[in-house]
């Protein structure tokens, strides 16, 4: 069994339940990551940990263990003139708002006169997904034990406000 710190190379294809592919390494180089570095989804890492090189596996992930449930509290309505000024805003536009050491992305989902509706959910939120995984290679690392005991369940914030904490409310 693999452990935290082991580096692996895998090929994968990520699909929605209806079979539509949203990401794949099949035509490219395999992805390389270190178990426990949180580069991949936690459930994906757990699946890889039980594999041996050359093995293929298909996993089905519910939205919560993949990219999170859709959260209606992440929908915001703002005044266009107060937030965007004279800038043209179109449905589908993505805006990024700096927050501490990262950036929060919001998608414009509706524009009605001076009101703009923004969605802070990931485009993958609320979607169950399937990953076809092939473990190509294991490069053993120092490791600090069985990562399955250390990985917490997927953490989610109850709302954007909880995530943003002291963020300036005047911007939203």
Secondary structure, 3 states (H helix, E strand, C coil): CCCCCCEEEEEEEEEECCCCEEEECCCCCCEEEECCCCCCCHHHHHHHHCCCCCCEEEEEECHHHCCCCCCHHHEEEEEHHHHCCCCCCCCCCEEEEEECCEEEEEEEEEEECCEEEEECCCCCCCCCEEEEEEEEEEECCCCCCCHHHHCCCCCCCCCHHHHHCCCCHHHC
